[in-house]
Amino acid sequence: MRYFLIAGVLGFSFWVLSEAFEIYAGGHTDVVYYLTSLYHVLAGFGLWGLHKTQTRSSANALSCLSAAIVFISYLGLAYFPIQIMNSGLRVPDFLNVNPIYKALGVFWFSGMIMFGVSILKTNYFPAWTGIFVILGSIVFTATPILNWPGTLANITNIILSITIIYMCIISYRVFNSSTS
């Protein structure tokens, strides 16, 4: 489990870097796409580690289901940024040509909302972390749909990532202290 939590810290750190670089560069660049791809590869493992941490004392079907959904969607999205970069299309245009990624996006969104609810339900992490996961997922998903400025999604994603990194670090410390 320790390695899952490390993967979560690394994955969500790549997302922070990706979002910060996107703000700095004023849009998507090759660096942004590669960092986002690395994030997708590692982040699902981190959420699986968080699920295992918050359910160590009792089973939580919602946490398990949400972690599995998010994990599968991240794996499905791992090559997504590279495909966009190589296509030369903007994200909305690419999604219109490849609607499977819309389905993976809906899958990710539903999994993240369920994960936020499971955080609130277990009371293992502070309540604000579950609220941030839910609100961050909603704002990230709503931004392109409602045509909000992309910087709003960037900042929201940074806050969401830092929240999950915080949970991974807490979990790692608890795991290390209980195994010592």
C-alpha positions as a printed Julia matrix, in Angstrom:
180×3 Matrix{Float64}:
   0.0    0.0     0.0
   2.9    2.31    0.73
   3.88   2.26   -2.96
   0.33   3.14   -4.02
   0.47   6.2    -1.78
   3.85   7.22   -3.19
   2.41   6.81   -6.69
  -0.46   9.08   -5.63
   1.9   11.78   -4.39
   3.95  11.56   -7.58
   0.95  11.39   -9.89
  -0.89  14.32   -8.39
   2.39  16.27   -8.2
   2.7   15.78  -11.96
  -0.81  17.2   -12.32
   0.14  20.25  -10.23
   3.18  20.78  -12.46
   1.1   20.26  -15.59
  -1.51  22.81  -14.5
   1.11  25.34  -13.34
   3.01  24.98  -16.61
  -0.22  25.36  -18.6
  -0.95  28.62  -16.78
   2.64  29.8   -17.3
   2.73  28.85  -21.01
  -0.76  30.18  -21.67
  -2.08  26.9   -23.0
  -1.37  23.28  -23.77
   2.2   22.41  -24.72
   4.05  19.14  -25.17
   5.28  19.39  -21.56
   1.69  19.76  -20.31
   0.57  16.72  -22.29
   3.43  14.52  -21.06
   3.01  15.57  -17.43
  -0.74  14.93  -17.66
  -0.09  11.49  -19.11
   2.27  10.66  -16.22
  -0.39  11.89  -13.82
  -2.96   9.53  -15.36
  -0.6    6.56  -15.09
   0.13   7.09  -11.38
  -2.93   8.8    -9.87
  -5.24   5.8    -9.95
  -2.8    3.84   -7.82
  -2.81   6.69   -5.31
  -6.59   6.68   -5.03
  -6.5    2.92   -4.57
  -4.02   3.43   -1.72
  -6.32   6.03   -0.15
  -9.24   3.62   -0.4
  -7.19   0.92    1.34
  -6.14   3.38    4.05
  -9.59   4.7     4.87
 -11.13   1.25    4.94
  -8.49  -0.57    7.01
 -10.79  -0.98    9.99
 -14.06  -1.65    8.17
 -15.23  -2.41    4.64
 -16.68   0.4     2.59
 -18.25  -0.7    -0.69
 -18.65   2.88   -1.93
 -14.95   3.6    -1.42
 -13.98   0.36   -3.16
 -16.3    0.97   -6.12
 -15.2    4.59   -6.52
 -11.49   3.72   -6.33
 -11.96   0.98   -8.92
 -13.88   3.31  -11.25
 -11.29   6.07  -10.97
  -8.42   3.6   -11.39
  -9.95   2.16  -14.58
 -10.7    5.61  -15.99
  -7.14   6.82  -15.3
  -5.7    3.8   -17.08
  -8.04   4.44  -19.99
  -6.96   8.08  -20.09
  -3.21   7.42  -19.8
  -2.54   7.87  -23.51
  -5.29  10.48  -24.02
  -3.04  13.58  -23.68
  -0.45  12.15  -26.08
  -3.17  11.39  -28.63
  -4.45  14.96  -28.41
  -0.94  16.33  -28.8
  -0.26  14.15  -31.84
  -3.63  14.9   -33.43
  -3.1   18.65  -33.5
  -6.75  19.1   -32.51
  -8.12  21.12  -29.63
  -9.53  19.02  -26.79
 -13.24  19.59  -27.67
 -12.58  18.73  -31.33
 -10.65  15.62  -30.37
 -13.46  14.51  -28.06
 -16.0   14.91  -30.87
 -13.9   12.61  -33.06
 -13.18  10.16  -30.19
 -16.31  10.01  -28.02
 -15.0    7.05  -25.99
 -13.0    9.58  -24.01
 -16.21  11.4   -23.11
 -17.43   8.13  -21.59
 -14.16   7.77  -19.65
 -14.59  11.37  -18.46
 -18.07  10.6   -17.16
 -16.69   7.45  -15.56
 -13.91   9.49  -13.86
 -16.36  12.17  -12.72
 -18.79   9.68  -11.17
 -15.93   7.84   -9.47
 -14.47  11.04   -8.01
 -17.86  12.2    -6.7
 -18.39   8.78   -5.09
 -14.87   8.9    -3.67
 -15.55  12.33   -2.14
 -18.77  10.99   -0.6
 -16.91   7.95    0.75
 -14.36  10.29    2.36
 -17.19  12.14    4.09
 -18.85   8.85    5.05
 -15.81   7.19    6.64
 -14.68  10.25    8.62
 -11.11   8.96    8.31
  -9.88  12.13    6.59
 -10.98  15.66    7.53
 -14.4   16.54    6.06
 -12.96  19.42    4.04
 -10.95  16.92    1.96
 -14.11  15.15    0.8
 -15.76  18.48    0.04
 -12.7   19.62   -1.97
 -12.69  16.36   -3.95
 -16.38  16.77   -4.8
 -16.24  20.49   -5.61
 -12.95  20.17   -7.49
 -14.36  17.39   -9.66
 -17.51  19.41  -10.37
 -15.64  22.6   -11.3
 -13.11  20.71  -13.45
 -15.91  18.97  -15.34
 -18.16  22.03  -15.59
 -15.48  24.43  -16.87
 -15.43  23.29  -20.52
 -19.16  22.53  -20.54
 -20.11  25.99  -19.26
 -17.31  27.74  -21.14
 -15.67  29.07  -17.99
 -12.09  30.35  -18.25
  -9.53  27.53  -18.43
  -7.49  29.13  -15.66
 -10.36  28.35  -13.26
  -9.96  24.64  -14.05
  -6.17  24.93  -13.68
  -6.41  26.49  -10.23
  -9.15  24.06   -9.17
  -7.04  21.11  -10.34
  -4.05  22.38   -8.36
  -6.18  22.65   -5.21
  -7.72  19.21   -5.83
  -4.27  17.69   -6.38
  -2.79  19.27   -3.26
  -5.76  17.93   -1.27
  -5.15  14.4    -2.52
  -1.38  14.72   -1.97
  -2.16  15.79    1.61
  -4.34  12.7     2.12
  -1.65  10.44    0.65
   1.01  11.9     2.95
  -1.21  11.52    6.02
  -1.99   7.95    5.01
   1.68   7.17    4.4
   2.63   8.48    7.83
  -0.12   6.47    9.53
   0.84   3.36    7.57
   4.52   3.76    8.49
   3.79   4.37   12.17
   1.52   1.31   12.38
   4.07  -0.98   10.72
   7.01   0.18   12.84
